[in-house]
């Protein structure tokens, strides 16, 4: 275990913010401490597993981004994967519209690409050769699946240790930046890999969202100990500023609101039998309210997608 400094202020004495459970081990297991830096206001996990220890907290059999490699899937797994497939076109469209139009010669880098579906969708939609794109994914099964199924280049090394020498028109962190231990080094190297007119696209849960406030310690996107940092637009801008980067635009990603509310309902008070449908209905209603709240003030949105440039 390690006690990290705030990546923005560099201070190691964060103020206690909240204790949260690991959603995979239940309420009676270890509680993880979130702290808030008094200077930057960033919320982050401390203490936390180090880069080697954290591997044990990503079981492919239950961790949603890696479910594609699971051989025996529950009904819930199948529904999740079907919905994820439906959302891929929307994700790809957001990434395409984040900057200059992509062409068959465009180069794309995704850090934390999981099983490669988003990269593959972007390649197909823009007729880009697989050789022009690169993914980084530490989980070996997911990386192997992406290579064999889609023929894309995937590195299992840490991006900080093996940054590519080439530059890219899009660099994607789709729900990945919050997982990265060496976040400052990663952003430095990502900025160096960005082409002159390129854009970094970052999707993150919003710690200032209305559903984060509603569910408190049971908000699924705290996701301790996998999520190391919890950003708002303000704290992300402060971190990016250290690396000569800034947010040029942001937009909500509403499918995540539904996922976050339904999963948070289960964490707050796991139902059984006929009550489960009632709790899920309540989760959908709360998701709708959160989406409306986010449409009135984007800072209330459950997930935000940021377009970032130097």
C-alpha positions as CSV (number, residue, x, y, z in Angstrom):
1,X,0.0,0.0,0.0
2,X,1.1,3.6,-0.7
3,X,0.1,7.0,0.5
4,X,0.2,9.2,-2.7
5,X,0.4,13.0,-3.0
6,X,-2.3,14.9,-4.6
7,X,-1.3,15.0,-8.3
8,X,-2.2,18.6,-8.5
9,X,-0.8,20.2,-5.4
10,X,1.8,17.6,-4.5
11,X,0.7,17.6,-0.9
12,X,0.3,14.3,0.9
13,X,-2.1,15.3,3.7
14,X,-5.6,15.2,2.3
15,X,-8.6,15.8,4.5
16,X,-10.8,12.7,5.1
17,X,-13.8,12.9,2.7
18,X,-15.6,9.6,2.8
19,X,-15.1,5.9,3.3
20,X,-16.5,3.6,0.5
21,X,-16.7,-0.1,0.0
22,X,-15.3,-2.2,-2.9
23,X,-18.5,-3.0,-4.8
24,X,-17.3,-6.5,-5.5
25,X,-16.6,-7.5,-1.9
26,X,-19.7,-6.2,-0.1
27,X,-20.4,-3.8,2.8
28,X,-18.7,-5.9,5.5
29,X,-15.3,-6.1,3.8
30,X,-12.6,-3.4,3.9
31,X,-13.7,0.2,3.6
32,X,-11.5,2.5,1.5
33,X,-10.6,6.1,2.4
34,X,-11.2,8.9,0.0
35,X,-9.5,12.2,0.9
36,X,-9.8,15.7,-0.5
37,X,-6.9,18.0,-1.0
38,X,-7.6,21.3,0.8
39,X,-5.8,23.3,-1.9
40,X,-6.9,21.8,-5.2
41,X,-10.1,20.2,-3.9
42,X,-9.4,17.0,-5.8
43,X,-10.9,13.9,-4.2
44,X,-8.6,10.8,-4.4
45,X,-7.9,7.4,-2.8
46,X,-5.4,7.3,0.0
47,X,-3.9,4.9,1.0
48,X,-4.2,2.9,-2.1
49,X,-2.7,-0.3,-3.7
50,X,0.5,0.3,-5.5
51,X,0.9,-0.5,-9.2
52,X,1.6,-4.2,-8.6
53,X,-1.0,-4.7,-5.8
54,X,-3.8,-3.2,-7.9
55,X,-3.8,-6.1,-10.4
56,X,-5.7,-8.2,-7.8
57,X,-8.6,-5.8,-7.9
58,X,-9.5,-6.3,-11.6
59,X,-11.1,-9.7,-11.8
60,X,-12.0,-10.3,-15.5
61,X,-14.9,-12.5,-14.4
62,X,-16.8,-9.6,-12.9
63,X,-15.1,-6.3,-14.0
64,X,-17.4,-5.0,-16.7
65,X,-14.9,-3.6,-19.2
66,X,-13.3,-7.0,-19.5
67,X,-16.5,-9.1,-19.7
68,X,-16.0,-9.9,-23.4
69,X,-13.3,-12.4,-22.5
70,X,-15.6,-14.2,-20.0
71,X,-16.7,-17.7,-21.3
72,X,-19.8,-18.1,-19.1
73,X,-22.0,-15.0,-19.0
74,X,-25.0,-14.3,-16.8
75,X,-28.1,-12.7,-18.1
76,X,-26.9,-9.4,-16.5
77,X,-23.6,-9.8,-18.3
78,X,-25.4,-10.3,-21.7
79,X,-27.6,-7.3,-21.2
80,X,-24.6,-5.1,-20.2
81,X,-22.6,-6.2,-23.3
82,X,-25.6,-5.6,-25.6
83,X,-26.0,-2.1,-24.2
84,X,-22.3,-1.4,-24.5
85,X,-22.4,-2.5,-28.1
86,X,-25.2,-0.1,-28.8
87,X,-23.3,2.8,-27.2
88,X,-20.2,2.3,-29.2
89,X,-21.5,4.3,-32.2
90,X,-22.3,7.2,-29.9
91,X,-18.9,7.1,-28.3
92,X,-17.3,7.0,-31.7
93,X,-19.4,9.9,-33.0
94,X,-18.3,12.0,-30.0
95,X,-14.7,11.2,-30.6
96,X,-15.0,12.0,-34.3
97,X,-16.6,15.4,-33.7
98,X,-14.0,16.4,-31.0
99,X,-11.7,17.8,-33.6
100,X,-10.8,17.9,-37.3
101,X,-12.5,15.3,-39.4
102,X,-11.0,11.8,-39.3
103,X,-9.8,10.3,-42.6
104,X,-8.4,7.0,-43.7
105,X,-4.9,8.3,-42.9
106,X,-5.8,9.4,-39.3
107,X,-3.9,7.8,-36.4
108,X,-5.6,6.9,-33.1
109,X,-4.2,6.0,-29.7
110,X,-6.4,4.6,-26.9
111,X,-4.9,4.2,-23.5
112,X,-6.9,1.6,-21.4
113,X,-8.5,0.1,-24.5
114,X,-9.8,-3.1,-22.8
115,X,-11.0,-5.6,-25.4
116,X,-10.6,-3.1,-28.3
117,X,-14.2,-2.6,-29.4
118,X,-14.1,1.2,-29.4
119,X,-10.9,1.2,-31.5
120,X,-12.4,-1.2,-33.9
121,X,-15.5,0.9,-34.3
122,X,-13.5,4.0,-35.1
123,X,-11.4,2.1,-37.6
124,X,-14.5,0.7,-39.4
125,X,-16.4,4.0,-39.5
126,X,-13.4,6.0,-40.9
127,X,-11.9,3.2,-43.0
128,X,-8.6,3.5,-41.1
129,X,-6.0,0.7,-41.4
130,X,-5.4,-1.2,-38.2
131,X,-1.7,-0.4,-38.5
132,X,-2.4,3.3,-38.0
133,X,-3.9,2.7,-34.5
134,X,-2.5,1.7,-31.2
135,X,-4.0,0.6,-27.9
136,X,-2.5,0.1,-24.4
137,X,-4.1,-2.5,-22.2
138,X,-2.4,-4.1,-19.2
139,X,-4.9,-6.9,-18.7
140,X,-3.4,-9.6,-20.8
141,X,-6.6,-11.6,-21.7
142,X,-8.3,-8.4,-23.0
143,X,-5.2,-7.4,-24.9
144,X,-4.9,-10.8,-26.5
145,X,-8.6,-10.7,-27.4
146,X,-8.3,-7.3,-29.1
147,X,-5.2,-8.4,-31.1
148,X,-6.7,-11.7,-32.3
149,X,-10.2,-10.5,-33.0
150,X,-9.7,-7.1,-34.5
151,X,-6.0,-7.2,-35.7
152,X,-5.1,-4.0,-33.9
153,X,-1.8,-3.2,-32.3
154,X,-2.0,-3.6,-28.5
155,X,0.8,-3.0,-26.0
156,X,0.5,-4.5,-22.5
157,X,3.4,-2.5,-21.1
158,X,2.6,0.7,-19.1
159,X,2.2,3.7,-21.4
160,X,4.7,5.6,-19.3
161,X,7.4,2.9,-19.8
162,X,6.9,2.5,-23.6
163,X,5.4,5.6,-25.1
164,X,5.2,5.5,-28.9
165,X,7.5,7.7,-31.0
166,X,4.8,8.5,-33.4
167,X,2.0,11.2,-33.0
168,X,-1.7,10.7,-33.1
169,X,-4.8,12.7,-34.2
170,X,-6.9,11.4,-31.4
171,X,-5.7,10.2,-28.0
172,X,-8.5,8.5,-26.0
173,X,-8.8,8.0,-22.3
174,X,-12.4,6.6,-22.1
175,X,-12.9,5.9,-18.4
176,X,-9.1,5.2,-18.0
177,X,-7.4,8.3,-16.6
178,X,-9.0,7.8,-13.2
179,X,-7.2,4.4,-13.0
180,X,-3.7,5.5,-13.7
181,X,-1.1,5.7,-10.9
182,X,1.5,7.8,-12.7
183,X,-1.1,10.3,-13.9
184,X,1.2,13.3,-14.3
185,X,3.8,11.3,-16.3
186,X,1.1,9.8,-18.4
187,X,-0.4,13.3,-19.3
188,X,3.1,14.6,-20.1
189,X,3.8,11.8,-22.5
190,X,0.3,11.9,-24.0
191,X,0.8,15.6,-24.8
192,X,4.1,14.7,-26.5
193,X,2.3,12.1,-28.7
194,X,-0.4,14.5,-29.9
195,X,-0.3,15.7,-33.5
196,X,-0.4,19.5,-34.1
197,X,-4.2,19.5,-34.7
198,X,-4.9,16.5,-32.5
199,X,-7.3,16.2,-29.6
200,X,-7.2,14.3,-26.4
201,X,-10.6,12.9,-25.5
202,X,-11.2,12.1,-21.8
203,X,-14.4,10.5,-20.4
204,X,-14.7,10.6,-16.6
205,X,-17.3,10.1,-13.9
206,X,-18.1,13.5,-12.4
207,X,-17.7,13.6,-8.6
208,X,-19.8,16.8,-8.6
209,X,-22.8,15.2,-10.3
210,X,-26.3,15.1,-8.9
211,X,-26.3,11.3,-8.6
212,X,-23.0,11.3,-6.8
213,X,-24.6,13.6,-4.2
214,X,-27.8,11.5,-4.1
215,X,-26.1,8.1,-3.5
216,X,-23.3,9.3,-1.3
217,X,-20.9,6.5,-0.4
218,X,-22.9,4.0,-2.4
219,X,-22.3,5.8,-5.7
220,X,-20.9,3.1,-8.0
221,X,-18.4,5.4,-9.7
222,X,-16.3,5.8,-6.5
223,X,-15.3,2.2,-7.5
224,X,-12.6,1.8,-4.9
225,X,-9.8,0.8,-5.1
226,X,-9.8,0.9,-8.9
227,X,-10.7,4.6,-9.3
228,X,-7.8,6.5,-7.8
229,X,-9.0,10.0,-8.6
230,X,-12.4,11.7,-8.7
231,X,-12.5,14.7,-10.9
232,X,-14.9,17.6,-11.5
233,X,-14.4,20.0,-14.5
234,X,-12.6,22.4,-12.1
235,X,-10.1,19.9,-10.7
236,X,-9.4,18.3,-14.1
237,X,-8.7,21.7,-15.6
238,X,-6.2,22.3,-12.8
239,X,-4.4,19.1,-13.4
240,X,-4.3,19.6,-17.2
241,X,-2.9,23.1,-16.7
242,X,0.2,21.6,-15.2
243,X,0.9,19.9,-18.5
244,X,0.2,22.8,-20.9
245,X,-3.3,21.4,-21.7
246,X,-6.8,22.8,-21.3
247,X,-10.4,21.8,-21.8
248,X,-11.8,23.3,-25.0
249,X,-15.3,21.7,-24.7
250,X,-17.2,19.1,-22.7
251,X,-20.4,17.2,-23.0
252,X,-22.4,14.7,-21.0
253,X,-22.5,11.0,-21.8
254,X,-26.0,10.0,-20.7
255,X,-25.9,6.2,-21.1
256,X,-23.5,6.2,-18.1
257,X,-26.1,8.0,-16.0
258,X,-28.5,5.0,-16.4
259,X,-25.7,2.5,-15.6
260,X,-24.5,4.5,-12.6
261,X,-28.0,4.9,-11.0
262,X,-29.0,1.3,-11.5
263,X,-25.7,0.0,-10.1
264,X,-25.8,2.4,-7.2
265,X,-29.3,1.3,-6.3
266,X,-27.9,-2.3,-5.8
267,X,-25.1,-1.0,-3.7
268,X,-27.2,1.2,-1.5
269,X,-29.8,-1.5,-0.6
270,X,-29.4,-4.7,-2.5
271,X,-33.0,-5.9,-3.2
272,X,-34.2,-9.5,-3.8
273,X,-37.2,-11.1,-5.3
274,X,-40.1,-8.9,-6.5
275,X,-38.5,-5.9,-4.7
276,X,-35.7,-5.9,-7.2
277,X,-37.9,-4.6,-10.0
278,X,-39.1,-1.8,-7.8
279,X,-35.6,-0.7,-6.9
280,X,-34.6,-0.9,-10.6
281,X,-37.6,1.3,-11.5
282,X,-36.6,3.8,-8.9
283,X,-33.0,3.7,-10.3
284,X,-34.4,4.5,-13.8
285,X,-36.5,7.4,-12.4
286,X,-33.5,8.8,-10.6
287,X,-31.4,8.4,-13.8
288,X,-34.0,10.4,-15.7
289,X,-33.9,13.1,-13.1
290,X,-30.1,13.2,-13.2
291,X,-30.1,13.5,-17.0
292,X,-32.5,16.4,-16.8
293,X,-30.4,18.0,-14.1
294,X,-27.3,17.6,-16.3
295,X,-29.2,19.1,-19.3
296,X,-29.9,22.2,-17.3
297,X,-26.4,22.5,-15.8
298,X,-23.7,20.3,-17.4
299,X,-21.8,20.4,-14.1
300,X,-24.5,18.1,-12.7
301,X,-23.9,15.4,-15.3
302,X,-23.0,11.9,-14.1
303,X,-20.2,11.4,-16.8
304,X,-18.5,14.1,-18.8
305,X,-16.5,13.8,-22.0
306,X,-13.8,16.4,-22.2
307,X,-12.0,17.6,-25.4
308,X,-8.5,18.6,-24.5
309,X,-5.8,20.5,-26.5
310,X,-2.5,22.3,-25.7
